[in-house]
Amino acid sequence: MKQLLIVFLFLTGTRLHAQYVPPKDPLVIKKLAQWNDLKFGLFMHWGPYSQWGVVESWSICPDEWVTRTGPYANNYFEYKKAYENLPTTFNPVAFNPEKWVKAAKAAGMRYVVFTTKHHDGFCMFDTKQTDYKITGSQTPFSHNPNSNVTKVIFDAFRAAGFMTGAYFSKPDWHSENFWWPYFPPKDHNVNYSTTKYPDRWKKFQDFTYNQIEELMTGYGPIDILWLDGGWVRPSQKENDPFNMDINMRRIATMAHKYQPGLIMVDRTVSGEFENYTTPEQEVPEKPLTYPWETCMTMGNSWSFSKNDQYKSAHRLLELLVKIVSRGGNFLLNVGPDGNGDWDPVVYQRLQDIGDWMALNGEAIYASRPVEPYSSNNIYYTQSKDSSKIYACWLSEKETVELPAVIQIPVNKPGRPKRVTLLAAPEQKLKWTYASNLVTVQVPAKWQHNAGLKYSAVFKLE
């Protein structure tokens, strides 16, 4: 189990230690600050695999820990052939990005990251480097006027004021220059010696460069380039025959030429091309000293799964509050199905989140962490100018039942001028202050049946 955990941590991009290198480009610094103020974003994993409801890409990987299901599961080569044939039936006619935009915006999300290409190599954009794409001749949806879904999605979200981010996988298991058909793939890495066959690896470097250049030049203003597959990196071993240096400097120089101020996320590869870090499916226990974003699934799967179990709105808002109180952003993932729509549960969760954000978003957006960060079930944020502190009292139940007295420890010296409840700013509260402790007398009508859900936020000015 311990060995499997180590493999999981490596493959998913979870990192126990990071050495962050701050960007020097003033435009990147400015955009990074803007991104950090947004706090809440939408992530989407989508591709032909959504028709089967299986994990994105990984089921065709021959790593020993991978499991497969379905009629082809007992024969790797038959399974891979059937998987790679999925584009011939991929016809997501329910695709309606405006519907997604409306739901995400109502939920309080303010940026989007979309999977333009996952590890399996299938492109959800109109690349000219391969026909293995949603606009390819073998894909029924290629005849749809919205077939270049990446462009349609980015245009729709951008028109609604969202920052846009392009997820792009550095490994490509469909490319003959990553998994060369001359050799069978043995795991998630390149399957030939890049030092013995440097010309083949150079072709893969150029292929990757060209695809990213297409995204940087044909899809409007892009704010974030979110590169996954952190194992594709320069080797730390001298003369490593399987060195997978993708030449990030060349890619970054080109990307910033076309998209000045672009935030780059070469995730899990510490250094100048990782402008913020991306803890996956976890929340750091304390504030970090560098920009970060928790990426997490709404259900258990990154891609659509027929029987997925979605987190409650209560749990999702608890995660949002904890992440923001520690200075991070929350990138929440949902997976569209094979027809091109979300599970109805997703829409309901986003509506519930939006109802809470409409009352309490002031404590989330453009906020900063502030000591003591948390105290029992109270989590803190502060306004950017430090003039306001927000104390978010998390409820154990979905319906908030406040105690008669709430004590709010604060580290900021001096008596607050005013204490209010964000959900009812006109309600006058009785409160006292002594020794960095605000004691609030909660009115009886707010103790029971107040109509609040998930948490109550107190504002200290």
Secondary structure as GFF3:
##gff-version 3
##sequence-region A 1 461
A	DSSP	alpha_helix	2	12	.	.	.	ID=ss1
A	DSSP	alpha_helix	26	38	.	.	.	ID=ss2
A	DSSP	beta_strand	40	44	.	.	.	ID=ss3
A	DSSP	three_ten_helix	48	51	.	.	.	ID=ss4
A	DSSP	three_ten_helix	58	60	.	.	.	ID=ss5
A	DSSP	alpha_helix	76	84	.	.	.	ID=ss6
A	DSSP	three_ten_helix	86	89	.	.	.	ID=ss7
A	DSSP	alpha_helix	97	107	.	.	.	ID=ss8
A	DSSP	beta_strand	111	117	.	.	.	ID=ss9
A	DSSP	three_ten_helix	140	143	.	.	.	ID=ss10
A	DSSP	alpha_helix	149	159	.	.	.	ID=ss11
A	DSSP	beta_strand	163	169	.	.	.	ID=ss12
A	DSSP	alpha_helix	198	218	.	.	.	ID=ss13
A	DSSP	beta_strand	224	228	.	.	.	ID=ss14
A	DSSP	alpha_helix	248	258	.	.	.	ID=ss15
A	DSSP	beta_strand	263	266	.	.	.	ID=ss16
A	DSSP	beta_strand	293	297	.	.	.	ID=ss17
A	DSSP	alpha_helix	313	325	.	.	.	ID=ss18
A	DSSP	beta_strand	329	334	.	.	.	ID=ss19
A	DSSP	alpha_helix	344	360	.	.	.	ID=ss20
A	DSSP	three_ten_helix	361	363	.	.	.	ID=ss21
A	DSSP	beta_strand	374	375	.	.	.	ID=ss22
A	DSSP	beta_strand	378	382	.	.	.	ID=ss23
A	DSSP	beta_strand	389	399	.	.	.	ID=ss24
A	DSSP	beta_strand	405	409	.	.	.	ID=ss25
A	DSSP	beta_strand	419	421	.	.	.	ID=ss26
A	DSSP	beta_strand	430	434	.	.	.	ID=ss27
A	DSSP	beta_strand	437	441	.	.	.	ID=ss28
A	DSSP	alpha_helix	444	447	.	.	.	ID=ss29
A	DSSP	beta_strand	453	460	.	.	.	ID=ss30
###
